[in-house]
């Protein structure tokens, strides 16, 4: 399996240490990202993609986020496309 983040880094001419320094993150953390041991938020993914000069979607899978709110035994999950609700428990 091809590691697209590592390939993009090398294609951009960065060593692991050099990229980590530019991104202002520990080398070990960037290594974990590259090896799939850490997930990153969209801002960090964008910074990495910008440094490597590739579209974010080319090296990262998109993620969807939901916010869960609980109030008096009722619950709702808010998503981009609407939501669902019901009784907790």
C-alpha positions as CSV (number, residue, x, y, z in Angstrom):
1,X,0.0,0.0,0.0
2,X,1.3,3.5,-0.9
3,X,1.6,6.0,1.9
4,X,0.4,9.2,0.1
5,X,1.4,11.6,2.9
6,X,4.9,10.3,3.0
7,X,5.1,10.3,-0.8
8,X,3.9,13.9,-0.9
9,X,6.4,14.9,1.7
10,X,9.3,13.4,-0.2
11,X,8.1,14.8,-3.5
12,X,8.0,18.2,-1.9
13,X,11.7,17.7,-0.9
14,X,11.2,17.5,2.9
15,X,12.8,15.1,5.3
16,X,10.6,14.0,8.2
17,X,12.4,16.3,10.5
18,X,12.4,19.2,8.1
19,X,8.6,19.0,7.6
20,X,8.0,18.6,11.3
21,X,10.0,21.8,11.9
22,X,8.1,23.8,9.3
23,X,4.8,22.5,10.7
24,X,6.0,23.3,14.3
25,X,5.1,19.8,15.5
26,X,7.3,17.0,17.0
27,X,8.9,14.6,14.5
28,X,7.3,11.7,16.3
29,X,3.8,13.2,15.9
30,X,4.3,13.7,12.2
31,X,5.6,10.1,11.9
32,X,2.5,8.8,13.6
33,X,0.3,10.8,11.2
34,X,2.2,9.4,8.3
35,X,1.8,5.8,9.6
36,X,-1.9,6.2,10.3
37,X,-1.5,6.0,14.1
38,X,-2.9,9.6,14.6
39,X,-5.8,11.4,13.0
40,X,-5.6,15.1,12.4
41,X,-8.2,17.8,12.4
42,X,-9.0,19.7,9.2
43,X,-6.8,22.7,10.1
44,X,-3.7,20.4,10.6
45,X,-4.5,18.5,7.4
46,X,-4.7,21.7,5.5
47,X,-1.4,22.9,6.9
48,X,0.3,19.7,5.9
49,X,-1.2,19.7,2.4
50,X,-0.2,23.4,1.9
51,X,3.4,22.7,2.9
52,X,3.6,19.8,0.5
53,X,1.7,21.8,-2.2
54,X,-1.0,19.2,-2.8
55,X,-4.8,19.3,-2.3
56,X,-5.8,18.2,1.1
57,X,-8.2,15.6,-0.3
58,X,-5.3,14.0,-2.3
59,X,-3.5,12.8,0.9
60,X,-6.3,12.8,3.6
61,X,-9.7,11.2,3.7
62,X,-12.5,13.7,4.4
63,X,-14.3,13.3,7.8
64,X,-17.7,14.4,9.0
65,X,-18.2,15.7,12.4
66,X,-21.4,15.6,14.6
67,X,-22.2,17.4,17.8
68,X,-24.2,15.6,20.4
69,X,-26.4,17.6,22.7
70,X,-28.3,16.0,25.6
71,X,-31.0,17.8,27.5
72,X,-33.5,16.3,30.0
73,X,-33.4,12.8,28.6
74,X,-33.8,13.9,25.0
75,X,-31.0,13.7,22.5
76,X,-30.2,15.1,19.1
77,X,-27.4,14.7,16.6
78,X,-26.8,17.7,14.4
79,X,-25.2,17.0,11.0
80,X,-24.7,19.0,7.8
81,X,-27.7,17.3,6.2
82,X,-30.2,17.6,9.1
83,X,-30.5,15.6,12.2
84,X,-32.1,12.8,14.2
85,X,-33.6,12.8,17.6
86,X,-35.3,10.7,20.2
87,X,-35.4,9.7,23.9
88,X,-32.1,8.8,25.6
89,X,-32.1,5.5,27.5
